[in-house]
C-alpha cells in the first residue's frame, strides 16, 4: 500500500478490512486505481467529494472480495489548479511510477489531462464535460478516454428547457446572462442564449467576468436596468456565486428568478445554502443520484461513512465510474489489458446511480431520460429540492425570499 493510499483511507476512516477478513490470500495481487484529483485550490471542495466517492466504491469492492480476487488500492495525486504541469506530474507519478491500471476523477483539467494521460493508453474516466476536450481526444486518437456525461454545448439548452418545464409564469421572456471566462462557462452560456432565442425569448444582457470578481455593484445595476425575468450565472468558482448572491439579495432585479447553474449543486455552496443565504436559487446538474431505492441506499451508505449526505454533484457519478470500470475489468478478466477494458466500457451500457452510462461514438454520453436525466433543483428551507428530472416535473417552485 502506497503512502498516498494509506493517507486516503486513514483520512476518511474507511480502512474497511484486513486482507484475510476480506478473503484475500497472501498471493493476491494489488490492483492500483489512480485518482488525479484537485485537493487544493479553486476546486478542492469537489476534489474531496471525488476522493470520498472513489474510496467508498473501492472499499465496498474490497469488502466483497476485491476485483478478480485481488485487493484494489486507491492512489491519489493532487492536481491542484488543473494546470498542464500538474497533470504531467500526475501522469509520471500515477502511471509511470505507480503502475495504476486506470485513472478516475470527477474532472481533471478540462484539456491538459488529455495530452498528459492519452499516450499511455490506459482507461481514463472523467467528467470534464467540455466539447473542446472531446475534440482534442479525437485528434490525438485517445480510444481509452471517456467523458462520463454530456458536454457544455448541451448543458445550457438542457438547463433552459428544464426551467421552462417548471411551469413558472415568467411574465416576460427576457434573459440576462453572467458567465466566467472559462471554456465551460462560455459554451454553457452560449448554449442557453441560443435555446432561449429559439423559443422567442430575448437575451437582454450578457457579461463575461473573470473568476476573481468580487464587486458586483455595476453589473447588478446593469442587470436591473435590463429588466430580465430570468438571470443565469455560470462560473465554476464558488466565490463567484457566493459574492454575487451576497450582494444581489439586498437589491434584486424585480421578480426575476436566479439560476446559478452547476456550481449551486456542488459542495462549494453548501455553507451558503445552510446559512439561508441562497433561498430560492435554481441549480442544475447531470451528476446527481436518482431519487429511487438505489439512490437512497447510496445516500445512507455515504452518511454511514462520512457523517453527512453526499453532494448532489459528482458523488454518485464518480462512485458509478469506479464500479463501471470494475465491471469492465471483471468482464475482461485482466485489469492490465487496457484496450480490452476500454472496449468493454465503451460497449457495456452500465446502469449506475445517476443513470445509464451509454457512450456515443465520441466517447461521451448524450443526456436524456433514457441515459442520464439532468436534474433541476431549487434551494428551499436550506435544502436542494428537485423540481425537474429529465423531462418530468417533480416539484414546485417557491417564490424566492428576495422577491417582495
Beta strands, then each sheet from edge to edge (+ up, - down):
strand 1: 30-37
strand 2: 71-78
strand 3: 102-104
strand 4: 123-126
strand 5: 145-147
strand 6: 174-180
strand 7: 202-209
strand 8: 230-234
strand 9: 257-259
strand 10: 282-285
strand 11: 350-351
strand 12: 356-357
strand 13: 375-380
strand 14: 383-389
strand 15: 392-393
sheet 1: 2+ 1+ 3+ 4+ 5+
sheet 2: 7+ 6+ 8+ 9+
sheet 3: 10+ 13- 14+ 15-
sheet 4: 11+ 12-
end
